[in-house]
Amino acid sequence: MTELLRFTVYGTPKPQGSKIRTKFSVRESGGEDLKLWREGVRSEAADHRDGVLEGPVGIVLNFSMAKPKSAPKRKRTWPTKQPDLDKLCRAVLDALTHAGVWKDDSQVVDLYARKMFVNEDLEALDAPGVSIMIYESRHLLPEEVL
């Protein structure tokens, strides 16, 4: 696996929901918080990228969420409430597209994503945010396996 890009974005991860279609327009649900989160991801990606990635890529997303005050302090817990992991991924992938990391997020053929609380996992950050690692995906063809 060849790593192509790695960086971290701090801030509260926001989900990107569905598009809302009206008679006269199409807009995304999520509001201003989503716009700010996506802009943070876009900006950080733009600072780290070196050209537009071509071909199939894989991505690892480790989301670190703030632990609610009501959660147990001394017991390992998991963020099983909203936001949904797939919608967190959608926001990041779209922001990376807007940053020009790749031509389109359809190039992502491998996706590994996790949602955890801050400081409760080896991969967790020490503050809310997401760590992003993009790698060159190389699926083996059947004749290469033999």
C-alpha positions as a Markdown table, in Angstrom:
| # | Residue | x | y | z |
|---|---|---|---|---|
| 1 | Met | 0.0 | 0.0 | 0.0 |
| 2 | Thr | 1.4 | 3.3 | -1.1 |
| 3 | Glu | 0.3 | 6.2 | 1.2 |
| 4 | Leu | -0.5 | 9.3 | -0.9 |
| 5 | Leu | -1.8 | 11.8 | 1.6 |
| 6 | Arg | -2.2 | 12.0 | 5.4 |
| 7 | Phe | -3.5 | 14.9 | 7.6 |
| 8 | Thr | -5.8 | 15.7 | 10.5 |
| 9 | Val | -8.7 | 18.1 | 10.7 |
| 10 | Tyr | -9.7 | 19.3 | 14.1 |
| 11 | Gly | -13.3 | 20.5 | 14.9 |
| 12 | Thr | -16.6 | 18.8 | 15.5 |
| 13 | Pro | -17.3 | 16.4 | 12.6 |
| 14 | Lys | -20.6 | 17.2 | 10.9 |
| 15 | Pro | -22.8 | 14.9 | 8.8 |
| 16 | Gln | -23.9 | 15.6 | 5.3 |
| 17 | Gly | -27.5 | 14.5 | 4.8 |
| 18 | Ser | -29.5 | 14.3 | 1.7 |
| 19 | Lys | -30.1 | 17.0 | -0.9 |
| 20 | Ile | -33.4 | 18.9 | -0.4 |
| 21 | Arg | -35.1 | 19.5 | -3.7 |
| 22 | Thr | -37.7 | 22.2 | -4.1 |
| 23 | Lys | -39.5 | 23.4 | -7.1 |
| 24 | Phe | -36.9 | 26.1 | -7.8 |
| 25 | Ser | -33.6 | 24.8 | -6.2 |
| 26 | Val | -31.6 | 22.0 | -4.8 |
| 27 | Arg | -29.7 | 22.5 | -1.5 |
| 28 | Glu | -28.0 | 20.3 | 1.0 |
| 29 | Ser | -29.3 | 19.7 | 4.5 |
| 30 | Gly | -26.8 | 20.5 | 7.3 |
| 31 | Gly | -26.8 | 24.2 | 7.4 |
| 32 | Glu | -23.9 | 26.6 | 8.4 |
| 33 | Asp | -22.2 | 24.1 | 10.7 |
| 34 | Leu | -21.8 | 21.6 | 7.8 |
| 35 | Lys | -20.4 | 24.4 | 5.6 |
| 36 | Leu | -17.8 | 25.3 | 8.2 |
| 37 | Trp | -16.8 | 21.7 | 8.7 |
| 38 | Arg | -16.5 | 21.0 | 5.0 |
| 39 | Glu | -14.5 | 24.2 | 4.5 |
| 40 | Gly | -12.1 | 23.1 | 7.3 |
| 41 | Val | -11.6 | 19.8 | 5.6 |
| 42 | Arg | -11.2 | 21.4 | 2.2 |
| 43 | Ser | -8.7 | 24.0 | 3.5 |
| 44 | Glu | -6.5 | 21.4 | 5.3 |
| 45 | Ala | -6.6 | 19.1 | 2.3 |
| 46 | Ala | -5.6 | 21.9 | -0.1 |
| 47 | Asp | -2.6 | 22.6 | 2.2 |
| 48 | His | -1.4 | 19.0 | 2.0 |
| 49 | Arg | -2.2 | 17.9 | -1.5 |
| 50 | Asp | 0.3 | 17.8 | -4.3 |
| 51 | Gly | -1.7 | 17.7 | -7.5 |
| 52 | Val | -4.8 | 15.8 | -8.4 |
| 53 | Leu | -4.9 | 12.0 | -7.6 |
| 54 | Glu | -5.5 | 9.8 | -10.6 |
| 55 | Gly | -7.0 | 6.3 | -10.6 |
| 56 | Pro | -8.4 | 4.2 | -7.8 |
| 57 | Val | -7.7 | 5.3 | -4.2 |
| 58 | Gly | -8.5 | 4.0 | -0.8 |
| 59 | Ile | -9.2 | 6.2 | 2.3 |
| 60 | Val | -9.1 | 5.6 | 6.0 |
| 61 | Leu | -11.2 | 8.0 | 8.1 |
| 62 | Asn | -11.0 | 7.9 | 11.9 |
| 63 | Phe | -13.6 | 10.3 | 13.4 |
| 64 | Ser | -13.0 | 11.3 | 17.0 |
| 65 | Met | -16.2 | 12.6 | 18.7 |
| 66 | Ala | -16.6 | 14.5 | 21.9 |
| 67 | Lys | -17.8 | 12.3 | 24.7 |
| 68 | Pro | -21.1 | 13.4 | 26.2 |
| 69 | Lys | -21.0 | 14.6 | 29.9 |
| 70 | Ser | -23.6 | 12.0 | 30.7 |
| 71 | Ala | -21.4 | 9.1 | 29.5 |
| 72 | Pro | -19.5 | 7.0 | 32.0 |
| 73 | Lys | -16.1 | 8.5 | 32.8 |
| 74 | Arg | -14.1 | 5.3 | 33.6 |
| 75 | Lys | -15.7 | 2.9 | 31.2 |
| 76 | Arg | -15.0 | 2.5 | 27.5 |
| 77 | Thr | -18.1 | 3.5 | 25.5 |
| 78 | Trp | -18.9 | 3.9 | 21.9 |
| 79 | Pro | -20.6 | 6.8 | 20.0 |
| 80 | Thr | -23.7 | 4.8 | 18.9 |
| 81 | Lys | -25.9 | 7.9 | 18.6 |
| 82 | Gln | -26.1 | 10.4 | 15.7 |
| 83 | Pro | -24.4 | 11.5 | 13.6 |
| 84 | Asp | -24.4 | 8.4 | 11.3 |
| 85 | Leu | -20.9 | 7.3 | 10.2 |
| 86 | Asp | -21.9 | 7.1 | 6.5 |
| 87 | Lys | -23.1 | 10.8 | 6.6 |
| 88 | Leu | -19.8 | 11.9 | 8.3 |
| 89 | Cys | -17.9 | 10.1 | 5.5 |
| 90 | Arg | -20.1 | 11.8 | 2.8 |
| 91 | Ala | -19.2 | 15.3 | 4.1 |
| 92 | Val | -15.4 | 14.5 | 4.1 |
| 93 | Leu | -15.4 | 12.9 | 0.7 |
| 94 | Asp | -17.3 | 15.8 | -0.9 |
| 95 | Ala | -15.0 | 18.3 | 0.8 |
| 96 | Leu | -11.9 | 16.4 | -0.6 |
| 97 | Thr | -13.5 | 16.6 | -4.1 |
| 98 | His | -14.0 | 20.4 | -3.7 |
| 99 | Ala | -10.3 | 20.6 | -2.5 |
| 100 | Gly | -9.2 | 19.1 | -5.8 |
| 101 | Val | -7.6 | 16.0 | -4.1 |
| 102 | Trp | -9.1 | 13.9 | -6.9 |
| 103 | Lys | -11.4 | 14.4 | -9.8 |
| 104 | Asp | -14.4 | 12.7 | -8.2 |
| 105 | Asp | -15.0 | 10.7 | -5.1 |
| 106 | Ser | -16.1 | 7.9 | -7.3 |
| 107 | Gln | -12.4 | 7.1 | -7.5 |
| 108 | Val | -12.6 | 5.8 | -3.9 |
| 109 | Val | -12.7 | 2.0 | -4.2 |
| 110 | Asp | -11.7 | 1.2 | -0.6 |
| 111 | Leu | -13.2 | 3.0 | 2.4 |
| 112 | Tyr | -12.4 | 2.2 | 6.0 |
| 113 | Ala | -14.1 | 4.5 | 8.6 |
| 114 | Arg | -14.4 | 4.4 | 12.3 |
| 115 | Lys | -16.2 | 6.6 | 14.9 |
| 116 | Met | -14.8 | 6.8 | 18.4 |
| 117 | Phe | -14.7 | 9.1 | 21.4 |
| 118 | Val | -11.7 | 11.3 | 21.9 |
| 119 | Asn | -8.8 | 9.6 | 23.7 |
| 120 | Glu | -10.6 | 6.2 | 23.9 |
| 121 | Asp | -8.8 | 4.3 | 21.2 |
| 122 | Leu | -5.3 | 4.0 | 19.9 |
| 123 | Glu | -6.4 | 5.8 | 16.7 |
| 124 | Ala | -8.4 | 8.5 | 18.5 |
| 125 | Leu | -7.4 | 12.1 | 18.5 |
| 126 | Asp | -7.0 | 14.1 | 21.7 |
| 127 | Ala | -9.7 | 16.5 | 20.5 |
| 128 | Pro | -12.7 | 16.2 | 18.2 |
| 129 | Gly | -11.9 | 15.9 | 14.5 |
| 130 | Val | -10.9 | 13.4 | 11.8 |
| 131 | Ser | -7.6 | 11.8 | 10.7 |
| 132 | Ile | -7.5 | 11.1 | 7.0 |
| 133 | Met | -5.2 | 8.8 | 5.1 |
| 134 | Ile | -5.5 | 8.3 | 1.4 |
| 135 | Tyr | -3.6 | 5.5 | -0.3 |
| 136 | Glu | -3.1 | 4.1 | -3.8 |
| 137 | Ser | -5.5 | 1.1 | -4.1 |
| 138 | Arg | -4.2 | -1.9 | -5.9 |
| 139 | His | -6.7 | -4.7 | -6.2 |
| 140 | Leu | -5.2 | -7.9 | -7.3 |
| 141 | Leu | -6.5 | -9.4 | -10.5 |
| 142 | Pro | -7.3 | -13.1 | -10.5 |
| 143 | Glu | -4.2 | -14.0 | -12.5 |
| 144 | Glu | -2.0 | -12.1 | -10.1 |
| 145 | Val | -3.2 | -14.2 | -7.1 |
| 146 | Leu | -2.3 | -17.5 | -8.7 |
